[in-house]
Every structure is written in structure tokens, then in C-alpha cells.
């Protein structure tokens, strides 16, 4: 989907949703989980990989970043998850 302004799996899902507003939310969630996106801590560079999760901190493998609990913090530096950005 290059050339459509999409930069990653999450933006592809948003793009599909904008084309088909009635697309079932369950289908959208399936699309999101089929292409889990990694996120990087802007403060220390730690990369959260949804496929690996963070078992040492109670996050099961396969947990998308978007499903991390509110208040989650970087396991390396302790900064909030709102300071993470999609990893490129």
C-alpha cells in the first residue's frame, strides 16, 4: 500500500477502516493482531516486541502494544508507555 500515506500495519488498518466504515471491529482487531507492531521507548531505546511480550513483567507473548494495561512503563527506564513510538 505504498503511496497511500500508510507507514505500518496499524496505519494500514486505519486506512481500511476509513475506506469501509462499516467494517466489523472484530475483523479490524484480527488485522491488527496479524501484524503486531513493535514500539520503541523514546527515552532509552528499549523495543517492545509483541511476539515476545515481556514475561518477566507479566506480559504474555502475543500481547499487542495497544493491549498493555494503562499505566504500563518501560521495563528498562520506567517511563510511561505514552512515550513509546512505533519502531521503524
Biopython code that builds the backbone (N, CA, C, O; Angstrom):
import numpy as np
from Bio.PDB.StructureBuilder import StructureBuilder

atoms = [
    (1, "UNK", "N", (0.817, -1.193, 0.000)),
    (1, "UNK", "CA", (0.000, 0.000, 0.000)),
    (1, "UNK", "C", (0.858, 1.253, 0.000)),
    (1, "UNK", "O", (0.417, 2.306, 0.460)),
    (2, "UNK", "N", (2.044, 1.154, -0.495)),
    (2, "UNK", "CA", (2.871, 2.353, -0.530)),
    (2, "UNK", "C", (2.224, 3.395, -1.427)),
    (2, "UNK", "O", (1.517, 3.078, -2.384)),
    (3, "UNK", "N", (2.491, 4.640, -1.086)),
    (3, "UNK", "CA", (1.914, 5.722, -1.861)),
    (3, "UNK", "C", (0.560, 6.170, -1.347)),
    (3, "UNK", "O", (0.000, 7.144, -1.850)),
    (4, "UNK", "N", (0.020, 5.470, -0.346)),
    (4, "UNK", "CA", (-1.270, 5.843, 0.204)),
    (4, "UNK", "C", (-1.136, 6.541, 1.542)),
    (4, "UNK", "O", (-2.138, 6.792, 2.212)),
    (5, "UNK", "N", (0.090, 6.858, 1.940)),
    (5, "UNK", "CA", (0.303, 7.529, 3.203)),
    (5, "UNK", "C", (0.337, 6.576, 4.386)),
    (5, "UNK", "O", (0.311, 7.026, 5.531)),
    (6, "UNK", "N", (0.393, 5.280, 4.144)),
    (6, "UNK", "CA", (0.425, 4.294, 5.212)),
    (6, "UNK", "C", (1.874, 4.027, 5.592)),
    (6, "UNK", "O", (2.727, 3.875, 4.718)),
    (7, "UNK", "N", (2.156, 3.968, 6.879)),
    (7, "UNK", "CA", (3.528, 3.774, 7.317)),
    (7, "UNK", "C", (3.760, 2.481, 8.073)),
    (7, "UNK", "O", (4.905, 2.169, 8.399)),
    (8, "UNK", "N", (2.740, 1.734, 8.357)),
    (8, "UNK", "CA", (2.928, 0.481, 9.076)),
    (8, "UNK", "C", (1.616, -0.263, 9.170)),
    (8, "UNK", "O", (0.588, 0.204, 8.680)),
    (9, "UNK", "N", (1.654, -1.443, 9.812)),
    (9, "UNK", "CA", (0.435, -2.255, 9.897)),
    (9, "UNK", "C", (-0.740, -1.527, 10.532)),
    (9, "UNK", "O", (-1.870, -1.661, 10.064)),
    (10, "UNK", "N", (-0.495, -0.759, 11.588)),
    (10, "UNK", "CA", (-1.592, -0.060, 12.253)),
    (10, "UNK", "C", (-2.207, 0.979, 11.329)),
    (10, "UNK", "O", (-3.428, 1.133, 11.295)),
    (11, "UNK", "N", (-1.378, 1.693, 10.580)),
    (11, "UNK", "CA", (-1.934, 2.692, 9.672)),
    (11, "UNK", "C", (-2.674, 2.030, 8.521)),
    (11, "UNK", "O", (-3.620, 2.609, 7.987)),
    (12, "UNK", "N", (-2.260, 0.820, 8.124)),
    (12, "UNK", "CA", (-2.992, 0.088, 7.088)),
    (12, "UNK", "C", (-4.405, -0.223, 7.574)),
    (12, "UNK", "O", (-5.374, -0.092, 6.826)),
    (13, "UNK", "N", (-4.508, -0.632, 8.822)),
    (13, "UNK", "CA", (-5.816, -0.940, 9.393)),
    (13, "UNK", "C", (-6.667, 0.318, 9.439)),
    (13, "UNK", "O", (-7.845, 0.281, 9.083)),
    (14, "UNK", "N", (-6.083, 1.440, 9.878)),
    (14, "UNK", "CA", (-6.830, 2.700, 9.902)),
    (14, "UNK", "C", (-7.281, 3.084, 8.500)),
    (14, "UNK", "O", (-8.395, 3.573, 8.311)),
    (15, "UNK", "N", (-6.415, 2.862, 7.521)),
    (15, "UNK", "CA", (-6.751, 3.194, 6.139)),
    (15, "UNK", "C", (-7.930, 2.344, 5.663)),
    (15, "UNK", "O", (-8.860, 2.858, 5.042)),
    (16, "UNK", "N", (-7.888, 1.043, 5.955)),
    (16, "UNK", "CA", (-9.001, 0.171, 5.582)),
    (16, "UNK", "C", (-10.297, 0.624, 6.249)),
    (16, "UNK", "O", (-11.355, 0.642, 5.621)),
    (17, "UNK", "N", (-10.203, 0.986, 7.519)),
    (17, "UNK", "CA", (-11.393, 1.440, 8.244)),
    (17, "UNK", "C", (-11.952, 2.716, 7.636)),
    (17, "UNK", "O", (-13.167, 2.911, 7.615)),
    (18, "UNK", "N", (-11.073, 3.592, 7.137)),
    (18, "UNK", "CA", (-11.566, 4.833, 6.524)),
    (18, "UNK", "C", (-12.247, 4.548, 5.183)),
    (18, "UNK", "O", (-13.162, 5.268, 4.786)),
    (19, "UNK", "N", (-11.803, 3.500, 4.487)),
    (19, "UNK", "CA", (-12.422, 3.142, 3.218)),
    (19, "UNK", "C", (-13.757, 2.442, 3.421)),
    (19, "UNK", "O", (-14.703, 2.646, 2.660)),
    (20, "UNK", "N", (-13.820, 1.615, 4.458)),
    (20, "UNK", "CA", (-15.032, 0.846, 4.746)),
    (20, "UNK", "C", (-15.448, 1.065, 6.193)),
    (20, "UNK", "O", (-15.143, 0.238, 7.052)),
    (21, "UNK", "N", (-16.145, 2.174, 6.478)),
    (21, "UNK", "CA", (-16.508, 2.492, 7.857)),
    (21, "UNK", "C", (-17.325, 1.400, 8.548)),
    (21, "UNK", "O", (-17.289, 1.289, 9.773)),
    (22, "UNK", "N", (-18.047, 0.606, 7.790)),
    (22, "UNK", "CA", (-18.860, -0.440, 8.393)),
    (22, "UNK", "C", (-18.110, -1.734, 8.648)),
    (22, "UNK", "O", (-18.702, -2.709, 9.111)),
    (23, "UNK", "N", (-16.800, -1.761, 8.351)),
    (23, "UNK", "CA", (-16.021, -2.981, 8.537)),
    (23, "UNK", "C", (-16.094, -3.419, 10.001)),
    (23, "UNK", "O", (-15.840, -2.633, 10.913)),
    (24, "UNK", "N", (-16.432, -4.636, 10.193)),
    (24, "UNK", "CA", (-16.615, -5.189, 11.527)),
    (24, "UNK", "C", (-15.386, -4.956, 12.404)),
    (24, "UNK", "O", (-14.260, -5.206, 11.973)),
    (25, "UNK", "N", (-15.596, -4.481, 13.623)),
    (25, "UNK", "CA", (-14.478, -4.198, 14.526)),
    (25, "UNK", "C", (-13.683, -5.460, 14.857)),
    (25, "UNK", "O", (-12.487, -5.385, 15.141)),
    (26, "UNK", "N", (-14.340, -6.611, 14.822)),
    (26, "UNK", "CA", (-13.621, -7.868, 15.073)),
    (26, "UNK", "C", (-12.632, -8.151, 13.949)),
    (26, "UNK", "O", (-11.533, -8.648, 14.195)),
    (27, "UNK", "N", (-13.018, -7.838, 12.726)),
    (27, "UNK", "CA", (-12.115, -8.013, 11.586)),
    (27, "UNK", "C", (-10.932, -7.060, 11.726)),
    (27, "UNK", "O", (-9.789, -7.448, 11.487)),
    (28, "UNK", "N", (-11.202, -5.817, 12.113)),
    (28, "UNK", "CA", (-10.124, -4.855, 12.305)),
    (28, "UNK", "C", (-9.151, -5.327, 13.383)),
    (28, "UNK", "O", (-7.937, -5.201, 13.221)),
    (29, "UNK", "N", (-9.674, -5.867, 14.478)),
    (29, "UNK", "CA", (-8.816, -6.372, 15.548)),
    (29, "UNK", "C", (-7.979, -7.541, 15.046)),
    (29, "UNK", "O", (-6.803, -7.649, 15.393)),
    (30, "UNK", "N", (-8.558, -8.406, 14.247)),
    (30, "UNK", "CA", (-7.823, -9.526, 13.672)),
    (30, "UNK", "C", (-6.686, -9.016, 12.797)),
    (30, "UNK", "O", (-5.573, -9.537, 12.862)),
    (31, "UNK", "N", (-6.956, -8.007, 11.984)),
    (31, "UNK", "CA", (-5.905, -7.430, 11.143)),
    (31, "UNK", "C", (-4.777, -6.852, 11.990)),
    (31, "UNK", "O", (-3.605, -7.005, 11.648)),
    (32, "UNK", "N", (-5.119, -6.200, 13.075)),
    (32, "UNK", "CA", (-4.104, -5.613, 13.961)),
    (32, "UNK", "C", (-3.230, -6.696, 14.565)),
    (32, "UNK", "O", (-2.009, -6.552, 14.620)),
    (33, "UNK", "N", (-3.847, -7.785, 15.021)),
    (33, "UNK", "CA", (-3.083, -8.822, 15.699)),
    (33, "UNK", "C", (-2.284, -9.686, 14.730)),
    (33, "UNK", "O", (-1.317, -10.325, 15.144)),
    (34, "UNK", "N", (-2.654, -9.723, 13.469)),
    (34, "UNK", "CA", (-1.898, -10.492, 12.489)),
    (34, "UNK", "C", (-0.585, -9.805, 12.128)),
    (34, "UNK", "O", (0.350, -10.457, 11.662)),
    (35, "UNK", "N", (-0.510, -8.516, 12.337)),
    (35, "UNK", "CA", (0.689, -7.736, 12.024)),
    (35, "UNK", "C", (1.087, -6.896, 13.235)),
    (35, "UNK", "O", (1.046, -5.667, 13.173)),
    (36, "UNK", "N", (1.478, -7.554, 14.353)),
    (36, "UNK", "CA", (1.796, -6.778, 15.542)),
    (36, "UNK", "C", (2.989, -5.860, 15.304)),
    (36, "UNK", "O", (4.006, -6.259, 14.736)),
    (37, "UNK", "N", (2.836, -4.649, 15.745)),
    (37, "UNK", "CA", (3.862, -3.647, 15.532)),
    (37, "UNK", "C", (4.748, -3.511, 16.772)),
    (37, "UNK", "O", (4.257, -3.536, 17.900)),
    (38, "UNK", "N", (6.041, -3.367, 16.554)),
    (38, "UNK", "CA", (6.979, -3.127, 17.644)),
    (38, "UNK", "C", (6.958, -1.640, 17.986)),
    (38, "UNK", "O", (6.742, -0.792, 17.120)),
    (39, "UNK", "N", (7.186, -1.339, 19.265)),
    (39, "UNK", "CA", (7.237, 0.042, 19.741)),
    (39, "UNK", "C", (8.539, 0.264, 20.486)),
    (39, "UNK", "O", (9.024, -0.615, 21.199)),
    (40, "UNK", "N", (9.106, 1.473, 20.305)),
    (40, "UNK", "CA", (10.389, 1.806, 20.918)),
    (40, "UNK", "C", (10.234, 2.912, 21.938)),
    (40, "UNK", "O", (9.535, 3.895, 21.694)),
    (41, "UNK", "N", (10.884, 2.756, 23.081)),
    (41, "UNK", "CA", (10.884, 3.772, 24.127)),
    (41, "UNK", "C", (11.716, 4.959, 23.647)),
    (41, "UNK", "O", (12.880, 4.800, 23.279)),
    (42, "UNK", "N", (11.117, 6.140, 23.652)),
    (42, "UNK", "CA", (11.808, 7.346, 23.184)),
    (42, "UNK", "C", (12.922, 7.749, 24.130)),
    (42, "UNK", "O", (13.837, 8.467, 23.724)),
    (43, "UNK", "N", (12.872, 7.309, 25.378)),
    (43, "UNK", "CA", (13.876, 7.712, 26.359)),
    (43, "UNK", "C", (15.130, 6.843, 26.328)),
    (43, "UNK", "O", (16.245, 7.362, 26.379)),
    (44, "UNK", "N", (14.952, 5.508, 26.244)),
    (44, "UNK", "CA", (16.126, 4.640, 26.363)),
    (44, "UNK", "C", (16.363, 3.715, 25.173)),
    (44, "UNK", "O", (17.416, 3.085, 25.081)),
    (45, "UNK", "N", (15.387, 3.626, 24.254)),
    (45, "UNK", "CA", (15.582, 2.791, 23.072)),
    (45, "UNK", "C", (15.108, 1.355, 23.219)),
    (45, "UNK", "O", (15.224, 0.573, 22.275)),
    (46, "UNK", "N", (14.574, 0.985, 24.389)),
    (46, "UNK", "CA", (14.028, -0.365, 24.559)),
    (46, "UNK", "C", (12.932, -0.580, 23.517)),
    (46, "UNK", "O", (12.111, 0.306, 23.280)),
    (47, "UNK", "N", (12.923, -1.766, 22.896)),
    (47, "UNK", "CA", (11.910, -2.082, 21.894)),
    (47, "UNK", "C", (10.988, -3.158, 22.440)),
    (47, "UNK", "O", (11.431, -4.247, 22.805)),
    (48, "UNK", "N", (9.680, -2.833, 22.492)),
    (48, "UNK", "CA", (8.679, -3.820, 22.890)),
    (48, "UNK", "C", (8.276, -4.600, 21.648)),
    (48, "UNK", "O", (7.817, -4.025, 20.661)),
    (49, "UNK", "N", (8.452, -5.914, 21.708)),
    (49, "UNK", "CA", (8.096, -6.809, 20.612)),
    (49, "UNK", "C", (6.883, -7.623, 21.048)),
    (49, "UNK", "O", (7.002, -8.469, 21.934)),
    (50, "UNK", "N", (5.712, -7.384, 20.441)),
    (50, "UNK", "CA", (4.509, -8.101, 20.853)),
    (50, "UNK", "C", (4.633, -9.619, 20.760)),
    (50, "UNK", "O", (4.017, -10.332, 21.552)),
    (51, "UNK", "N", (5.404, -10.117, 19.823)),
    (51, "UNK", "CA", (5.559, -11.563, 19.689)),
    (51, "UNK", "C", (6.253, -12.162, 20.907)),
    (51, "UNK", "O", (5.946, -13.283, 21.315)),
    (52, "UNK", "N", (7.186, -11.414, 21.485)),
    (52, "UNK", "CA", (7.911, -11.890, 22.659)),
    (52, "UNK", "C", (7.194, -11.528, 23.955)),
    (52, "UNK", "O", (7.315, -12.243, 24.950)),
    (53, "UNK", "N", (6.442, -10.417, 23.950)),
    (53, "UNK", "CA", (5.818, -9.933, 25.168)),
    (53, "UNK", "C", (6.883, -9.466, 26.144)),
    (53, "UNK", "O", (7.971, -9.060, 25.737)),
    (54, "UNK", "N", (6.576, -9.522, 27.412)),
    (54, "UNK", "CA", (7.527, -9.179, 28.473)),
    (54, "UNK", "C", (7.198, -10.045, 29.681)),
    (54, "UNK", "O", (6.738, -9.541, 30.705)),
    (55, "UNK", "N", (7.438, -11.378, 29.557)),
    (55, "UNK", "CA", (7.038, -12.321, 30.601)),
    (55, "UNK", "C", (7.584, -11.981, 31.993)),
    (55, "UNK", "O", (6.920, -12.247, 32.995)),
    (56, "UNK", "N", (8.776, -11.399, 32.064)),
    (56, "UNK", "CA", (9.350, -11.030, 33.361)),
    (56, "UNK", "C", (8.476, -10.015, 34.094)),
    (56, "UNK", "O", (8.527, -9.916, 35.320)),
    (57, "UNK", "N", (7.676, -9.263, 33.342)),
    (57, "UNK", "CA", (6.804, -8.251, 33.930)),
    (57, "UNK", "C", (5.329, -8.584, 33.754)),
    (57, "UNK", "O", (4.474, -7.703, 33.836)),
    (58, "UNK", "N", (5.033, -9.866, 33.510)),
    (58, "UNK", "CA", (3.651, -10.323, 33.458)),
    (58, "UNK", "C", (2.920, -10.090, 32.149)),
    (58, "UNK", "O", (1.694, -10.195, 32.103)),
    (59, "UNK", "N", (3.654, -9.771, 31.071)),
    (59, "UNK", "CA", (3.021, -9.547, 29.767)),
    (59, "UNK", "C", (3.287, -10.776, 28.894)),
    (59, "UNK", "O", (4.425, -11.062, 28.522)),
    (60, "UNK", "N", (2.219, -11.483, 28.582)),
    (60, "UNK", "CA", (2.326, -12.721, 27.807)),
    (60, "UNK", "C", (2.766, -12.447, 26.365)),
    (60, "UNK", "O", (2.429, -11.406, 25.801)),
    (61, "UNK", "N", (3.521, -13.381, 25.768)),
    (61, "UNK", "CA", (3.838, -13.270, 24.339)),
    (61, "UNK", "C", (2.543, -13.175, 23.537)),
    (61, "UNK", "O", (1.549, -13.821, 23.871)),
    (62, "UNK", "N", (2.560, -12.373, 22.486)),
    (62, "UNK", "CA", (1.393, -12.196, 21.640)),
    (62, "UNK", "C", (0.525, -11.015, 22.059)),
    (62, "UNK", "O", (-0.522, -10.780, 21.455)),
    (63, "UNK", "N", (0.938, -10.271, 23.077)),
    (63, "UNK", "CA", (0.157, -9.123, 23.550)),
    (63, "UNK", "C", (0.524, -7.879, 22.739)),
    (63, "UNK", "O", (1.648, -7.387, 22.837)),
    (64, "UNK", "N", (-0.420, -7.365, 21.935)),
    (64, "UNK", "CA", (-0.137, -6.138, 21.180)),
    (64, "UNK", "C", (0.106, -4.961, 22.120)),
    (64, "UNK", "O", (-0.444, -4.916, 23.221)),
    (65, "UNK", "N", (0.918, -4.027, 21.690)),
    (65, "UNK", "CA", (1.236, -2.847, 22.492)),
    (65, "UNK", "C", (-0.037, -2.141, 22.960)),
    (65, "UNK", "O", (-0.126, -1.683, 24.099)),
    (66, "UNK", "N", (-1.019, -2.064, 22.060)),
    (66, "UNK", "CA", (-2.267, -1.371, 22.370)),
    (66, "UNK", "C", (-3.024, -2.024, 23.521)),
    (66, "UNK", "O", (-3.858, -1.379, 24.158)),
    (67, "UNK", "N", (-2.741, -3.299, 23.794)),
    (67, "UNK", "CA", (-3.434, -4.025, 24.857)),
    (67, "UNK", "C", (-2.681, -4.028, 26.182)),
    (67, "UNK", "O", (-3.137, -4.633, 27.152)),
    (68, "UNK", "N", (-1.517, -3.348, 26.229)),
    (68, "UNK", "CA", (-0.820, -3.247, 27.506)),
    (68, "UNK", "C", (-1.678, -2.430, 28.464)),
    (68, "UNK", "O", (-2.339, -1.480, 28.045)),
    (69, "UNK", "N", (-1.675, -2.787, 29.736)),
    (69, "UNK", "CA", (-2.517, -2.072, 30.697)),
    (69, "UNK", "C", (-2.153, -0.589, 30.786)),
    (69, "UNK", "O", (-0.998, -0.196, 30.615)),
    (70, "UNK", "N", (-3.180, 0.218, 31.059)),
    (70, "UNK", "CA", (-2.950, 1.646, 31.308)),
    (70, "UNK", "C", (-1.991, 1.746, 32.494)),
    (70, "UNK", "O", (-2.148, 1.031, 33.484)),
    (71, "UNK", "N", (-1.032, 2.603, 32.399)),
    (71, "UNK", "CA", (-0.058, 2.749, 33.478)),
    (71, "UNK", "C", (1.179, 1.886, 33.294)),
    (71, "UNK", "O", (2.076, 1.905, 34.137)),
    (72, "UNK", "N", (1.243, 1.116, 32.185)),
    (72, "UNK", "CA", (2.436, 0.313, 31.923)),
    (72, "UNK", "C", (3.632, 1.230, 31.723)),
    (72, "UNK", "O", (3.503, 2.343, 31.213)),
    (73, "UNK", "N", (4.784, 0.748, 32.131)),
    (73, "UNK", "CA", (6.011, 1.531, 31.993)),
    (73, "UNK", "C", (7.090, 0.714, 31.314)),
    (73, "UNK", "O", (7.016, -0.514, 31.266)),
    (74, "UNK", "N", (8.087, 1.395, 30.793)),
    (74, "UNK", "CA", (9.231, 0.741, 30.162)),
    (74, "UNK", "C", (9.970, -0.083, 31.222)),
    (74, "UNK", "O", (10.282, 0.433, 32.296)),
    (75, "UNK", "N", (10.253, -1.363, 30.928)),
    (75, "UNK", "CA", (10.947, -2.193, 31.910)),
    (75, "UNK", "C", (12.405, -1.795, 32.115)),
    (75, "UNK", "O", (13.028, -2.207, 33.093)),
    (76, "UNK", "N", (12.950, -0.999, 31.199)),
    (76, "UNK", "CA", (14.345, -0.582, 31.315)),
    (76, "UNK", "C", (14.519, 0.722, 32.087)),
    (76, "UNK", "O", (15.402, 0.836, 32.937)),
    (77, "UNK", "N", (13.651, 1.726, 31.779)),
    (77, "UNK", "CA", (13.871, 3.050, 32.383)),
    (77, "UNK", "C", (12.685, 3.567, 33.203)),
    (77, "UNK", "O", (12.810, 4.574, 33.901)),
    (78, "UNK", "N", (11.536, 2.887, 33.124)),
    (78, "UNK", "CA", (10.397, 3.264, 33.936)),
    (78, "UNK", "C", (9.506, 4.362, 33.400)),
    (78, "UNK", "O", (8.577, 4.796, 34.081)),
    (79, "UNK", "N", (9.776, 4.821, 32.182)),
    (79, "UNK", "CA", (8.944, 5.884, 31.598)),
    (79, "UNK", "C", (7.611, 5.287, 31.114)),
    (79, "UNK", "O", (7.555, 4.110, 30.756)),
    (80, "UNK", "N", (6.556, 6.084, 31.105)),
    (80, "UNK", "CA", (5.230, 5.609, 30.731)),
    (80, "UNK", "C", (5.132, 5.167, 29.275)),
    (80, "UNK", "O", (5.906, 5.596, 28.419)),
    (81, "UNK", "N", (4.154, 4.292, 29.020)),
    (81, "UNK", "CA", (4.010, 3.753, 27.658)),
    (81, "UNK", "C", (3.604, 4.826, 26.648)),
    (81, "UNK", "O", (3.724, 4.615, 25.441)),
    (82, "UNK", "N", (3.126, 5.969, 27.128)),
    (82, "UNK", "CA", (2.771, 7.054, 26.218)),
    (82, "UNK", "C", (4.005, 7.671, 25.571)),
    (82, "UNK", "O", (3.880, 8.462, 24.636)),
    (83, "UNK", "N", (5.181, 7.324, 26.051)),
    (83, "UNK", "CA", (6.432, 7.826, 25.474)),
    (83, "UNK", "C", (7.045, 6.839, 24.468)),
    (83, "UNK", "O", (8.172, 7.032, 24.013)),
    (84, "UNK", "N", (6.308, 5.802, 24.133)),
    (84, "UNK", "CA", (6.759, 4.850, 23.122)),
    (84, "UNK", "C", (6.264, 5.291, 21.761)),
    (84, "UNK", "O", (5.199, 5.897, 21.642)),
    (85, "UNK", "N", (7.037, 4.986, 20.743)),
    (85, "UNK", "CA", (6.681, 5.309, 19.354)),
    (85, "UNK", "C", (6.825, 4.053, 18.505)),
    (85, "UNK", "O", (7.623, 3.172, 18.825)),
    (86, "UNK", "N", (6.055, 3.969, 17.423)),
    (86, "UNK", "CA", (6.226, 2.814, 16.537)),
    (86, "UNK", "C", (7.692, 2.689, 16.091)),
    (86, "UNK", "O", (8.307, 3.665, 15.664)),
    (87, "UNK", "N", (8.224, 1.494, 16.196)),
    (87, "UNK", "CA", (9.618, 1.266, 15.803)),
    (87, "UNK", "C", (9.709, 1.168, 14.281)),
    (87, "UNK", "O", (8.864, 0.550, 13.634)),
    (88, "UNK", "N", (10.695, 1.757, 13.753)),
    (88, "UNK", "CA", (10.869, 1.748, 12.308)),
    (88, "UNK", "C", (11.845, 0.778, 11.900)),
    (88, "UNK", "O", (12.116, 0.638, 10.707)),
]
sb = StructureBuilder()
sb.init_structure("model")
sb.init_model(0)
sb.init_chain("A")
sb.init_seg("    ")
for serial, (resi, resn, name, xyz) in enumerate(atoms, 1):
    if name == "N":
        sb.init_residue(resn, " ", resi, " ")
    sb.init_atom(name, np.array(xyz, "f"), 0.0, 1.0, " ", f" {name:<3s}", serial, name[0])
structure = sb.get_structure()
